[in-house]
Amino acid sequence: MKRFAVALALSAVAAVSAAALGACAHHRPSEDARGAPAYLTVRNQLPLGYQLYVTDGSQNLDVGTISPLQTVEIRVPRRVVYPGARLALVAVPSVSGRTQRIRFVISPGATEQIILGR
């Protein structure tokens, strides 16, 4: 009887642990659960134009260009936006110069502001 009670208790603990791991926040939600779009407002304070990319570390997604001394609003691709997404804006100069990489955290429905040349 004691062995049965111990086995029952261990199986209950295993079930609760499996449920907790299934709800872990490190997993990306499905496409439907991502919700509202996210935006970046990018202000270029430099005399150079840039090609802009958003990256999650494994893929660079082309999100447009920015001219010298211009401000643009960019919609972040939904496939990389989820609550607490850690992304980076990569700005590659059109002519010559240093590529800039600016990290940011964003969630669906949010708007983040980034300044190039700060």
C-alpha positions in Angstrom: 0.0 0.0 0.0 2.9 2.3 0.8 4.5 1.6 -2.5 1.2 2.4 -4.3 1.0 5.8 -2.5 4.6 6.7 -3.4 4.0 5.7 -7.1 0.8 7.8 -7.2 2.6 10.8 -5.7 5.5 10.5 -8.1 3.2 10.3 -11.1 1.3 13.4 -9.9 4.5 15.3 -9.6 5.6 14.2 -13.0 2.3 15.3 -14.5 2.5 18.8 -12.9 6.1 19.2 -14.1 5.2 18.2 -17.6 2.3 20.8 -17.6 4.6 23.5 -16.3 7.2 22.8 -19.0 4.6 22.9 -21.7 3.6 26.4 -20.6 7.2 27.6 -20.6 7.6 31.2 -21.9 10.6 30.4 -24.1 8.5 28.8 -26.8 7.1 31.0 -29.5 3.3 31.2 -29.7 1.6 30.1 -32.9 1.0 32.6 -35.7 -2.6 33.2 -34.6 -1.6 34.0 -31.0 0.8 36.7 -31.9 -1.8 39.5 -32.2 -1.2 43.1 -33.1 1.6 44.2 -35.3 4.7 45.8 -33.9 6.5 48.9 -35.3 9.9 50.6 -35.2 10.3 54.3 -35.6 13.9 54.8 -36.9 15.5 58.3 -37.0 18.7 58.7 -39.0 20.9 61.5 -37.6 23.7 60.7 -40.0 24.6 61.9 -43.5 24.5 58.4 -44.8 21.6 56.3 -46.2 21.1 52.8 -45.0 19.5 49.5 -46.0 17.6 48.2 -42.9 17.1 44.6 -41.8 15.5 43.1 -38.7 17.1 40.0 -37.4 16.3 37.4 -34.8 19.8 36.0 -34.9 19.0 33.3 -37.5 17.5 35.3 -40.4 17.9 38.8 -41.7 14.5 40.3 -42.9 14.7 43.2 -45.3 12.5 46.0 -43.9 13.4 48.9 -46.2 15.8 51.9 -46.5 16.3 55.1 -44.7 17.8 58.3 -46.3 20.1 60.7 -44.5 18.5 62.8 -41.8 15.1 61.0 -42.3 12.6 59.3 -39.9 10.7 56.2 -41.0 8.2 53.9 -39.4 8.8 50.2 -40.1 6.4 47.3 -39.5 8.3 44.5 -37.9 7.5 41.2 -39.7 5.0 39.2 -37.6 6.9 36.0 -37.9 9.6 37.3 -35.5 7.3 39.2 -33.1 6.1 37.6 -29.9 5.9 38.8 -26.3 9.4 39.8 -25.3 11.0 39.1 -28.6 14.7 40.0 -28.6 15.6 41.3 -32.1 18.2 43.6 -33.7 18.0 46.3 -36.3 20.9 46.0 -38.7 21.7 49.2 -40.7 24.0 48.6 -43.7 25.4 51.8 -45.2 24.5 52.5 -48.9 28.0 53.8 -49.7 30.8 53.2 -47.2 30.8 53.3 -43.5 30.2 51.1 -40.5 27.3 48.7 -40.3 25.2 49.4 -37.2 23.5 46.7 -35.1 21.1 47.9 -32.5 19.4 45.4 -30.2 15.8 45.9 -28.9 13.0 44.0 -27.2 9.5 44.2 -28.6 6.1 42.7 -28.2 3.0 42.6 -30.4 1.2 46.0 -30.4 4.4 47.9 -29.3 6.3 50.7 -31.0 10.0 51.1 -30.3 12.1 54.1 -31.2 15.7 53.7 -32.5 18.1 56.5 -33.4 21.0 55.9 -35.8 24.1 58.0 -35.1 23.6 58.4 -31.4 
